[in-house]
Amino acid sequence: MRRLIHIVTGIILICAPAALAGCTDASWAKVTAIGTPARVTCYSGGEVILDDFSTGKVSSESTSDGIYFNSRTTGRLVEVSADCVVDHMTVVPAGWAPVLP
């Protein structure tokens, strides 16, 4: 129920102001991804330094370039400041092994 409320609120906040221009598929995807697990892959010097899955939302720091999330692998809070790709609503690939700091 809480997720549904977040989705509806997100739709109103993101799509309502853009009603004249239309709600893009990217805006819709961002709203529906609220609170969903994601794969987080971070790089430094072209090397993977972190590859893990979150248990829910991946959040960003407002005062830095960092992100943080709860690790599905360890159950702990992970904070990282790096070049990261966050892939929402993806499944764990067969044979996948986490890369942890």
Helices and strands as residue ranges (DSSP letters): H 2-15, H 25-32, E 38-44, E 47-53, E 59-60, E 67-70, E 77-80, E 83-88
